[in-house]
Amino acid sequence: GSKINSNEAALYDRQIRLWGVHAQNQLKSSRILIVGLNALGAELCKNIVLAGLNVSLMDSVIVSERDLGAQFFLRAEDVDVGKTR
């Protein structure tokens, strides 16, 4: 994987101070698959992305009105209720 550049070093400064550049490089080169983007999955995804990991999402559940209030990835104006998440 590629090394952390100066922009990433500034972005992940707190994490780098906590566990070091080597560990942050390992996180950066990690690949995570999250299956099921319910409210918990959306929050987990956000936290993993903010830590610098690469995330792929898979969810075939149909969007309901309830989903619109339970997660920040969905906005009523952007999605059709009844389509997959």
Legacy VTK file of the C-alpha trace (Angstrom):
# vtk DataFile Version 3.0
C-alpha trace
ASCII
DATASET POLYDATA
POINTS 85 float
0.000 0.000 0.000
0.994 3.622 -0.356
2.511 5.588 2.498
0.686 8.330 4.356
1.100 11.706 2.665
1.291 15.066 4.442
-2.460 15.738 4.123
-3.288 12.349 5.624
-0.699 12.879 8.366
-2.499 16.086 9.341
-5.925 14.429 9.104
-4.957 11.391 11.194
-2.535 13.215 13.512
-4.276 12.163 16.736
-4.387 8.525 15.693
-0.768 8.555 14.557
0.289 9.962 17.933
-1.719 7.228 19.640
-0.554 4.145 17.716
2.140 5.314 15.288
2.615 5.737 11.547
3.148 2.035 10.878
-0.211 1.115 12.405
-1.977 3.939 10.517
-0.451 2.664 7.270
-1.789 -0.793 8.076
-5.244 0.677 8.684
-5.031 2.620 5.428
-4.277 -0.554 3.492
-7.096 -2.522 5.165
-10.268 -3.444 3.318
-13.510 -3.870 5.278
-16.861 -5.200 4.027
-19.935 -4.166 6.000
-22.982 -6.295 5.222
-26.241 -4.731 6.350
-26.494 -0.982 6.532
-29.014 -0.600 9.317
-28.560 2.161 11.883
-25.774 0.285 13.671
-24.039 -0.599 10.389
-24.173 3.042 9.258
-22.611 4.264 12.509
-19.965 1.540 12.380
-19.192 2.457 8.765
-18.797 6.140 9.639
-16.374 5.400 12.464
-14.304 2.997 10.381
-14.041 5.471 7.490
-13.059 8.286 9.862
-10.247 6.072 11.161
-8.867 5.868 7.620
-9.905 2.382 6.550
-11.384 1.520 3.154
-14.980 0.306 3.328
-17.240 -1.531 0.902
-20.949 -1.719 1.672
-23.435 -4.440 0.826
-27.110 -4.215 1.660
-30.048 -5.564 -0.319
-32.746 -4.590 2.187
-35.574 -2.428 0.859
-35.575 1.153 2.188
-38.492 1.952 4.480
-39.659 5.203 6.060
-38.141 3.938 9.315
-34.676 3.822 7.689
-34.834 7.531 6.869
-34.856 8.415 10.562
-32.395 5.740 11.651
-29.328 6.538 9.564
-27.558 9.530 8.121
-26.645 7.939 4.752
-30.244 8.235 3.583
-32.133 11.469 2.964
-35.769 11.493 1.867
-34.987 13.687 -1.164
-32.206 11.326 -2.326
-33.860 7.932 -2.115
-37.024 6.179 -3.129
-38.631 4.266 -0.326
-39.125 0.756 -1.631
-35.751 0.524 -3.432
-32.729 -1.267 -2.004
-30.546 0.593 0.477
LINES 1 86
85 0 1 2 3 4 5 6 7 8 9 10 11 12 13 14 15 16 17 18 19 20 21 22 23 24 25 26 27 28 29 30 31 32 33 34 35 36 37 38 39 40 41 42 43 44 45 46 47 48 49 50 51 52 53 54 55 56 57 58 59 60 61 62 63 64 65 66 67 68 69 70 71 72 73 74 75 76 77 78 79 80 81 82 83 84
